[in-house]
Amino acid sequence: MKKILIIDVGSHLAQEFQALFLNSRKNYFYNWVKHLNRVRRAGGKPCSFETFKNLLTNSKWLRINRQSVHYVLVEPNIRLCSTPAYRHADQIANIALAEEQDSFSVRKLYFAGNDAQGQGSSVFTEKPNVDVSSFDWIVSVDPKKFFDQLNKNIVELDNLSIILRLNNEGAEVETIKAAHEIFGKNLVGIMGSLSDVEKVKGKSALSELHSFIENINVPFLPFSTDFATWPSAIRFVREKIQAKNN
């Protein structure tokens, strides 16, 4: 079976990786019930039982065909890279991806809410939930340089399909543009969350990013810790694997 490459930038506890390949039926059911209870309290559209059944079918197919994916987790916080899910990845990069004039730098990763393992840590002081007095020194690599190295040393096959999953706390603009520049038509999907773009760079930057994604004609799907995003993301990855092998 031909492989696709998934690059997960800002993987934190690898929740999305687990949602695709590691969760049990019991875990999916637990998260579905939590979702239903949250929707009941706060409003919104619940994930139907039929959608949930399709999620179980698609997730089982992904687990059976796990060997068809080379999964790269990119996470700057070394504390998180030692958590259990990371042992199941094909590759781990303990770095941040952000625009760098000299390809890479050593810079501060500011913790969100003074929590050294919390979600939302960022290299940007503009991020509203970070504590500038609480940080680690980390290596930050320019995304164009990182993707170029992947392209030269890991992709190895012509016409390899690539999916970018990201939530890298404000650096989504340069990461997505670099992925498109390096991978070109082989970039077949972008998944994740773009909300931090507005928090760090403003509404106009987010609007311009949406326009850029639309102009390059690459589908974008929300995919986060929110269970509501899981069914479509899991189905999308299955479809891309099957399309690659037809």
BALOBA-1460 file (C-alpha; in Angstrom, 3 decimals):
// residues 246
<rec num="1" residu="m" x="0.000" y="0.000" z="0.000"/>
<rec num="2" residu="k" x="1.293" y="3.462" z="-0.944"/>
<rec num="3" residu="k" x="1.904" y="5.805" z="1.975"/>
<rec num="4" residu="i" x="0.752" y="9.309" z="2.690"/>
<rec num="5" residu="l" x="2.615" y="11.722" z="4.952"/>
<rec num="6" residu="i" x="0.831" y="13.514" z="7.807"/>
<rec num="7" residu="i" x="2.783" y="16.326" z="9.462"/>
<rec num="8" residu="d" x="1.216" y="17.301" z="12.792"/>
<rec num="9" residu="v" x="2.578" y="20.694" z="13.883"/>
<rec num="10" residu="g" x="1.887" y="21.682" z="17.483"/>
<rec num="11" residu="s" x="0.829" y="18.180" z="18.482"/>
<rec num="12" residu="h" x="0.733" y="18.816" z="22.268"/>
<rec num="13" residu="l" x="-0.457" y="15.516" z="23.808"/>
<rec num="14" residu="a" x="-1.003" y="14.082" z="20.314"/>
<rec num="15" residu="q" x="-4.773" y="14.123" z="20.798"/>
<rec num="16" residu="e" x="-5.500" y="14.266" z="17.061"/>
<rec num="17" residu="f" x="-3.043" y="11.453" z="16.332"/>
<rec num="18" residu="q" x="-4.823" y="9.377" z="18.962"/>
<rec num="19" residu="a" x="-8.206" y="10.276" z="17.474"/>
<rec num="20" residu="l" x="-7.062" y="8.957" z="14.106"/>
<rec num="21" residu="f" x="-5.185" y="5.811" z="15.085"/>
<rec num="22" residu="l" x="-5.038" y="4.978" z="18.790"/>
<rec num="23" residu="n" x="-8.423" y="5.408" z="20.427"/>
<rec num="24" residu="s" x="-10.540" y="2.386" z="21.369"/>
<rec num="25" residu="r" x="-14.278" y="2.086" z="20.701"/>
<rec num="26" residu="k" x="-14.816" y="2.735" z="24.414"/>
<rec num="27" residu="n" x="-12.788" y="5.942" z="24.211"/>
<rec num="28" residu="y" x="-14.693" y="7.155" z="21.164"/>
<rec num="29" residu="f" x="-17.981" y="6.457" z="22.946"/>
<rec num="30" residu="y" x="-16.809" y="8.327" z="26.058"/>
<rec num="31" residu="n" x="-15.873" y="11.375" z="23.967"/>
<rec num="32" residu="w" x="-19.136" y="11.217" z="22.012"/>
<rec num="33" residu="v" x="-21.180" y="11.241" z="25.248"/>
<rec num="34" residu="k" x="-19.123" y="14.180" z="26.555"/>
<rec num="35" residu="h" x="-19.838" y="15.975" z="23.281"/>
<rec num="36" residu="l" x="-23.582" y="15.319" z="23.539"/>
<rec num="37" residu="n" x="-23.683" y="16.591" z="27.122"/>
<rec num="38" residu="r" x="-21.759" y="19.723" z="26.158"/>
<rec num="39" residu="v" x="-24.093" y="20.425" z="23.246"/>
<rec num="40" residu="r" x="-27.115" y="19.863" z="25.482"/>
<rec num="41" residu="r" x="-25.821" y="22.494" z="27.910"/>
<rec num="42" residu="a" x="-24.394" y="25.046" z="25.493"/>
<rec num="43" residu="g" x="-26.393" y="24.491" z="22.318"/>
<rec num="44" residu="g" x="-25.196" y="23.580" z="18.871"/>
<rec num="45" residu="k" x="-25.577" y="20.665" z="16.493"/>
<rec num="46" residu="p" x="-24.968" y="17.258" z="18.065"/>
<rec num="47" residu="c" x="-23.090" y="14.463" z="16.343"/>
<rec num="48" residu="s" x="-25.792" y="11.940" z="15.410"/>
<rec num="49" residu="f" x="-25.691" y="8.227" z="16.173"/>
<rec num="50" residu="e" x="-25.347" y="7.514" z="12.458"/>
<rec num="51" residu="t" x="-22.329" y="9.829" z="12.252"/>
<rec num="52" residu="f" x="-20.872" y="8.143" z="15.322"/>
<rec num="53" residu="k" x="-21.289" y="4.692" z="13.747"/>
<rec num="54" residu="n" x="-19.545" y="5.904" z="10.596"/>
<rec num="55" residu="l" x="-16.711" y="7.265" z="12.745"/>
<rec num="56" residu="l" x="-16.241" y="3.818" z="14.301"/>
<rec num="57" residu="t" x="-16.156" y="2.201" z="10.867"/>
<rec num="58" residu="n" x="-13.661" y="4.688" z="9.466"/>
<rec num="59" residu="s" x="-11.444" y="4.659" z="12.553"/>
<rec num="60" residu="k" x="-11.278" y="0.850" z="12.479"/>
<rec num="61" residu="w" x="-10.249" y="1.022" z="8.824"/>
<rec num="62" residu="l" x="-7.493" y="3.525" z="9.697"/>
<rec num="63" residu="r" x="-6.133" y="1.327" z="12.491"/>
<rec num="64" residu="i" x="-6.029" y="-1.673" z="10.153"/>
<rec num="65" residu="n" x="-4.247" y="0.405" z="7.517"/>
<rec num="66" residu="r" x="-1.943" y="2.308" z="9.890"/>
<rec num="67" residu="q" x="1.107" y="1.231" z="7.860"/>
<rec num="68" residu="s" x="-0.130" y="3.376" z="4.977"/>
<rec num="69" residu="v" x="0.698" y="6.586" z="6.891"/>
<rec num="70" residu="h" x="4.038" y="8.083" z="7.917"/>
<rec num="71" residu="y" x="3.035" y="10.290" z="10.854"/>
<rec num="72" residu="v" x="5.337" y="13.081" z="12.059"/>
<rec num="73" residu="l" x="4.677" y="14.801" z="15.391"/>
<rec num="74" residu="v" x="6.192" y="18.295" z="15.715"/>
<rec num="75" residu="e" x="6.166" y="19.615" z="19.287"/>
<rec num="76" residu="p" x="8.572" y="22.109" z="20.944"/>
<rec num="77" residu="n" x="7.804" y="21.156" z="24.561"/>
<rec num="78" residu="i" x="10.134" y="18.281" z="25.464"/>
<rec num="79" residu="r" x="7.964" y="17.340" z="28.462"/>
<rec num="80" residu="l" x="5.152" y="16.378" z="26.109"/>
<rec num="81" residu="c" x="7.352" y="14.367" z="23.753"/>
<rec num="82" residu="s" x="7.812" y="11.745" z="26.461"/>
<rec num="83" residu="t" x="4.076" y="11.063" z="26.860"/>
<rec num="84" residu="p" x="2.840" y="7.604" z="25.799"/>
<rec num="85" residu="a" x="1.207" y="8.470" z="22.453"/>
<rec num="86" residu="y" x="4.507" y="9.717" z="21.039"/>
<rec num="87" residu="r" x="5.911" y="6.191" z="21.106"/>
<rec num="88" residu="h" x="3.473" y="5.267" z="18.337"/>
<rec num="89" residu="a" x="4.515" y="8.027" z="15.913"/>
<rec num="90" residu="d" x="6.804" y="7.306" z="12.982"/>
<rec num="91" residu="q" x="8.887" y="10.383" z="13.694"/>
<rec num="92" residu="i" x="9.134" y="13.104" z="16.354"/>
<rec num="93" residu="a" x="10.602" y="16.582" z="15.877"/>
<rec num="94" residu="n" x="11.144" y="18.364" z="19.196"/>
<rec num="95" residu="i" x="11.072" y="21.850" z="17.653"/>
<rec num="96" residu="a" x="8.812" y="24.819" z="17.061"/>
<rec num="97" residu="l" x="7.986" y="25.934" z="13.537"/>
<rec num="98" residu="a" x="7.999" y="29.712" z="13.086"/>
<rec num="99" residu="e" x="9.459" y="32.180" z="10.609"/>
<rec num="100" residu="e" x="13.243" y="32.476" z="11.109"/>
<rec num="101" residu="q" x="15.626" y="34.631" z="9.079"/>
<rec num="102" residu="d" x="18.583" y="32.286" z="9.707"/>
<rec num="103" residu="s" x="16.726" y="28.982" z="9.275"/>
<rec num="104" residu="f" x="16.604" y="28.372" z="13.029"/>
<rec num="105" residu="s" x="17.062" y="30.066" z="16.377"/>
<rec num="106" residu="v" x="16.994" y="29.349" z="20.097"/>
<rec num="107" residu="r" x="14.075" y="31.229" z="21.577"/>
<rec num="108" residu="k" x="11.569" y="31.178" z="24.413"/>
<rec num="109" residu="l" x="8.458" y="29.016" z="24.510"/>
<rec num="110" residu="y" x="6.061" y="30.868" z="26.816"/>
<rec num="111" residu="f" x="3.770" y="28.627" z="28.846"/>
<rec num="112" residu="a" x="0.042" y="29.178" z="28.819"/>
<rec num="113" residu="g" x="-1.301" y="29.927" z="32.276"/>
<rec num="114" residu="n" x="2.087" y="29.135" z="33.850"/>
<rec num="115" residu="d" x="1.473" y="25.441" z="33.085"/>
<rec num="116" residu="a" x="4.613" y="23.745" z="31.746"/>
<rec num="117" residu="q" x="2.515" y="21.013" z="30.114"/>
<rec num="118" residu="g" x="-0.586" y="23.012" z="29.302"/>
<rec num="119" residu="q" x="-2.157" y="23.540" z="25.922"/>
<rec num="120" residu="g" x="-1.607" y="26.882" z="24.213"/>
<rec num="121" residu="s" x="2.067" y="27.602" z="24.893"/>
<rec num="122" residu="s" x="3.573" y="29.828" z="22.229"/>
<rec num="123" residu="v" x="6.732" y="31.561" z="21.033"/>
<rec num="124" residu="f" x="4.656" y="34.732" z="20.615"/>
<rec num="125" residu="t" x="4.196" y="37.143" z="23.506"/>
<rec num="126" residu="e" x="1.095" y="38.464" z="21.708"/>
<rec num="127" residu="k" x="-0.752" y="35.253" z="22.595"/>
<rec num="128" residu="p" x="-3.152" y="36.468" z="25.321"/>
<rec num="129" residu="n" x="-2.946" y="33.411" z="27.596"/>
<rec num="130" residu="v" x="0.851" y="33.088" z="27.870"/>
<rec num="131" residu="d" x="2.921" y="34.043" z="30.894"/>
<rec num="132" residu="v" x="6.106" y="35.817" z="29.749"/>
<rec num="133" residu="s" x="7.806" y="35.033" z="33.064"/>
<rec num="134" residu="s" x="7.272" y="31.286" z="32.599"/>
<rec num="135" residu="f" x="9.111" y="29.696" z="29.672"/>
<rec num="136" residu="d" x="11.530" y="27.118" z="28.318"/>
<rec num="137" residu="w" x="14.330" y="27.679" z="25.821"/>
<rec num="138" residu="i" x="13.548" y="25.706" z="22.664"/>
<rec num="139" residu="v" x="14.769" y="25.365" z="19.090"/>
<rec num="140" residu="s" x="12.633" y="27.118" z="16.487"/>
<rec num="141" residu="v" x="13.042" y="26.147" z="12.836"/>
<rec num="142" residu="d" x="11.773" y="28.026" z="9.804"/>
<rec num="143" residu="p" x="8.956" y="25.869" z="8.350"/>
<rec num="144" residu="k" x="10.251" y="26.222" z="4.795"/>
<rec num="145" residu="k" x="13.615" y="24.778" z="5.877"/>
<rec num="146" residu="f" x="11.984" y="21.949" z="7.816"/>
<rec num="147" residu="f" x="9.637" y="20.977" z="5.002"/>
<rec num="148" residu="d" x="12.479" y="21.159" z="2.498"/>
<rec num="149" residu="q" x="14.438" y="18.651" z="4.572"/>
<rec num="150" residu="l" x="11.420" y="16.346" z="4.817"/>
<rec num="151" residu="n" x="10.946" y="16.653" z="1.082"/>
<rec num="152" residu="k" x="14.563" y="15.698" z="0.394"/>
<rec num="153" residu="n" x="15.056" y="12.983" z="2.977"/>
<rec num="154" residu="i" x="11.717" y="11.425" z="3.923"/>
<rec num="155" residu="v" x="9.253" y="11.934" z="1.109"/>
<rec num="156" residu="e" x="11.499" y="9.944" z="-1.286"/>
<rec num="157" residu="l" x="8.625" y="9.091" z="-3.602"/>
<rec num="158" residu="d" x="7.371" y="11.253" z="-6.436"/>
<rec num="159" residu="n" x="3.764" y="12.343" z="-6.122"/>
<rec num="160" residu="l" x="3.452" y="11.543" z="-2.397"/>
<rec num="161" residu="s" x="0.238" y="12.864" z="-0.851"/>
<rec num="162" residu="i" x="0.770" y="15.107" z="2.173"/>
<rec num="163" residu="i" x="-1.675" y="16.294" z="4.840"/>
<rec num="164" residu="l" x="-0.735" y="19.132" z="7.183"/>
<rec num="165" residu="r" x="-2.401" y="19.102" z="10.624"/>
<rec num="166" residu="l" x="-1.575" y="22.166" z="12.659"/>
<rec num="167" residu="n" x="-2.312" y="24.301" z="15.669"/>
<rec num="168" residu="n" x="1.015" y="26.009" z="16.264"/>
<rec num="169" residu="e" x="-0.189" y="28.953" z="18.288"/>
<rec num="170" residu="g" x="0.068" y="31.835" z="15.825"/>
<rec num="171" residu="a" x="2.602" y="30.561" z="13.256"/>
<rec num="172" residu="e" x="-0.015" y="28.946" z="11.012"/>
<rec num="173" residu="v" x="0.383" y="31.528" z="8.225"/>
<rec num="174" residu="e" x="4.059" y="30.883" z="7.511"/>
<rec num="175" residu="t" x="3.648" y="27.134" z="8.096"/>
<rec num="176" residu="i" x="0.845" y="26.699" z="5.567"/>
<rec num="177" residu="k" x="2.515" y="28.903" z="2.968"/>
<rec num="178" residu="a" x="5.809" y="27.044" z="3.378"/>
<rec num="179" residu="a" x="4.084" y="23.668" z="3.020"/>
<rec num="180" residu="h" x="2.461" y="24.773" z="-0.207"/>
<rec num="181" residu="e" x="5.721" y="26.212" z="-1.549"/>
<rec num="182" residu="i" x="7.739" y="23.073" z="-0.839"/>
<rec num="183" residu="f" x="5.170" y="20.327" z="-1.492"/>
<rec num="184" residu="g" x="3.089" y="22.010" z="-4.204"/>
<rec num="185" residu="k" x="0.325" y="19.835" z="-5.643"/>
<rec num="186" residu="n" x="1.306" y="16.996" z="-3.314"/>
<rec num="187" residu="l" x="-0.275" y="18.947" z="-0.430"/>
<rec num="188" residu="v" x="-3.772" y="17.434" z="-0.514"/>
<rec num="189" residu="g" x="-5.229" y="18.643" z="2.755"/>
<rec num="190" residu="i" x="-4.887" y="21.019" z="5.698"/>
<rec num="191" residu="m" x="-6.513" y="20.225" z="9.020"/>
<rec num="192" residu="g" x="-6.453" y="21.840" z="12.428"/>
<rec num="193" residu="s" x="-7.292" y="25.173" z="13.999"/>
<rec num="194" residu="l" x="-6.533" y="28.672" z="12.718"/>
<rec num="195" residu="s" x="-8.026" y="30.685" z="15.595"/>
<rec num="196" residu="d" x="-4.647" y="31.714" z="17.000"/>
<rec num="197" residu="v" x="-3.788" y="33.614" z="13.822"/>
<rec num="198" residu="e" x="-6.281" y="36.312" z="14.757"/>
<rec num="199" residu="k" x="-5.084" y="36.383" z="18.384"/>
<rec num="200" residu="v" x="-1.439" y="36.899" z="17.391"/>
<rec num="201" residu="k" x="-1.559" y="38.647" z="13.999"/>
<rec num="202" residu="g" x="-5.051" y="40.156" z="13.771"/>
<rec num="203" residu="k" x="-8.273" y="39.652" z="11.829"/>
<rec num="204" residu="s" x="-6.814" y="40.730" z="8.502"/>
<rec num="205" residu="a" x="-4.096" y="38.073" z="8.710"/>
<rec num="206" residu="l" x="-6.696" y="35.383" z="9.355"/>
<rec num="207" residu="s" x="-8.850" y="36.610" z="6.474"/>
<rec num="208" residu="e" x="-5.855" y="36.641" z="4.153"/>
<rec num="209" residu="l" x="-4.928" y="33.109" z="5.219"/>
<rec num="210" residu="h" x="-8.417" y="31.814" z="4.448"/>
<rec num="211" residu="s" x="-8.190" y="33.483" z="1.030"/>
<rec num="212" residu="f" x="-4.775" y="31.924" z="0.421"/>
<rec num="213" residu="i" x="-6.054" y="28.423" z="1.265"/>
<rec num="214" residu="e" x="-9.047" y="28.929" z="-1.017"/>
<rec num="215" residu="n" x="-6.849" y="30.197" z="-3.867"/>
<rec num="216" residu="i" x="-4.482" y="27.213" z="-3.763"/>
<rec num="217" residu="n" x="-7.519" y="24.913" z="-3.836"/>
<rec num="218" residu="v" x="-6.463" y="22.736" z="-0.902"/>
<rec num="219" residu="p" x="-9.325" y="21.582" z="1.357"/>
<rec num="220" residu="f" x="-9.239" y="22.762" z="4.975"/>
<rec num="221" residu="l" x="-11.014" y="20.833" z="7.740"/>
<rec num="222" residu="p" x="-11.239" y="21.811" z="11.413"/>
<rec num="223" residu="f" x="-9.573" y="19.099" z="13.500"/>
<rec num="224" residu="s" x="-8.860" y="19.585" z="17.175"/>
<rec num="225" residu="t" x="-9.561" y="18.085" z="20.586"/>
<rec num="226" residu="d" x="-13.241" y="18.894" z="19.966"/>
<rec num="227" residu="f" x="-14.987" y="15.590" z="19.216"/>
<rec num="228" residu="a" x="-17.313" y="17.352" z="16.762"/>
<rec num="229" residu="t" x="-14.346" y="17.709" z="14.375"/>
<rec num="230" residu="w" x="-13.330" y="14.044" z="14.508"/>
<rec num="231" residu="p" x="-15.839" y="12.294" z="12.197"/>
<rec num="232" residu="s" x="-15.103" y="14.432" z="9.121"/>
<rec num="233" residu="a" x="-11.336" y="14.447" z="9.749"/>
<rec num="234" residu="i" x="-11.166" y="10.665" z="10.159"/>
<rec num="235" residu="r" x="-13.256" y="10.158" z="7.018"/>
<rec num="236" residu="f" x="-11.063" y="12.625" z="5.093"/>
<rec num="237" residu="v" x="-7.831" y="10.805" z="5.973"/>
<rec num="238" residu="r" x="-9.340" y="7.462" z="4.976"/>
<rec num="239" residu="e" x="-10.477" y="8.897" z="1.642"/>
<rec num="240" residu="k" x="-7.015" y="10.312" z="0.902"/>
<rec num="241" residu="i" x="-5.357" y="6.969" z="1.643"/>
<rec num="242" residu="q" x="-7.823" y="5.150" z="-0.579"/>
<rec num="243" residu="a" x="-7.451" y="7.719" z="-3.359"/>
<rec num="244" residu="k" x="-3.682" y="7.250" z="-3.237"/>
<rec num="245" residu="n" x="-4.048" y="3.519" z="-3.703"/>
<rec num="246" residu="n" x="-6.703" y="3.444" z="-6.432"/>
